[in-house]
């Protein structure tokens, strides 16, 4: 009864560090330097994850994997299934994770099961993470908004995120989120994966998962982007690379960088390497959040194995609502945020076309679905979030309702701003060179000629210079361009009076 009262009024008392108290309560009490938060602090309104390391070994770094057991209890009438038990925990290892987040008082962790395991209904896998989204503005509701916006924007896979309460070695650690780690796998990022230490030149260009990073890492290459800015590329898969793989990656990103910063005549060259639509989807998610880290760090790209395979942006990781938009993040960001590549790419016609295609696909109905989603996720966490604040009063802020109102208001404002300021597609006849001569007229998908033009040679070129069509037509005739795929092309015309006109056209 005494212990029960102590735990009720003094939840940080470490009962294991107390000696027996005599009847007259005069015995000396000893306290442990590490505060103890009893597991009874858990509300049980959401799943509770119990992790116990062997011999209660503390987790003090990101390198050493500590053997442990895990079990999960779920609320009554929950849609989730429990996993393991106190008597029969599931074997796994646990270690620290993160970069700056590892320096926070509330630590994030990596979990690796001994065999592929389904936890809380997620597809079977060995690798999961327990993320502490309660530090300053990197709050859990930010993360849920970002992951859901990735789904709304049509990105093929983003990690699932499930709120839990964590009991680590018998101590209540508060509100955490069980998150699928980003891995190439049939149940996650479902693309071809090349082997580590591969030396086959036919395979090396395919099956990559990399990250534009803002921290140095051993599994990393770096190149000079421009003006002595370092572009760090961390290779997550394969993680261990051969000299041939490493050199290919250096050459590949050197070429991409050169294409991004090519001169105006070749400013679409980046599309040879990067899938413009996937970039537009990723960009829109980060801009709706107004996320300063969008192209600075935690920015993943992947490349599958297929004909003319290009780099695709995603999955989303570590998203944050950074505030209300007054400009695009590429023009409005803190000094520490290096927005790699996008300042240049944003101005190109290929990107503007794909941006508008994706935006028109999801605005307004799909984007507006984010608001009832956030409310449905936030309201069941009222008790757990309040108890988390008791556990971490120095690093938690705002009530759940305040967080929900702030983030919802930010997103509404940012969506409205983007709709009012979305990039304008220049349209046909964007660039005219030579004697304009008023020869070419574009109507829908057809090229028509001026009335005084006979036997004109019409040629259509890709921006790479490759000719894709030609025809000789006269006045009153036209050439059908309906066969062209979406993109930007150059159309040239030369008539029998040696007049010449060239224009850039955009095929939506």
Secondary structure, 3 states (H helix, E strand, C coil): CHHHHHHHHCCCCCHHHCCCCCCCCCCCCCCCCCCCCEHHHCCCCCCEEEEEEHHHCCCCCCCCCEEEEEEEECCCCCCCCCECCCCCCEEEEEEECCCHHHHCCCCCEEEEEEEEECCCCCCCEEEEEEECCEECCEEHHHHHHHHHHHHHCCCCCCCCEEEEEEEECCEEEEEEEEEECCCECCCCECCCCCCCCCCCCCCCCCCEEEEEECCCCCCEEEEECCCCCEEEEEEEECCCCCHHHHHHHHHHHHHHHHHHCCCHHHCCHHHHCECHHHHHHHHHHHHHHCCCCCCCCCEEEEECCCCCCCEEECCCCCCCCCCCCCCCCCCCCCCCCCCCCHHHHCCCHHHHHHHHHHHHHHCCHHHHHHHHHHHHHHHHHHHHHHHHHHHCCCCCCCCHHHHHHHHHHHHHHHHHHHHHHCCCCCCCCCCEECCCCCCEEEECCEEEECCCCCCEEEEEEECCCCEEEEEEECCCCEEECCCCCCEEEEEEEECCCCCEEEEEEEEC
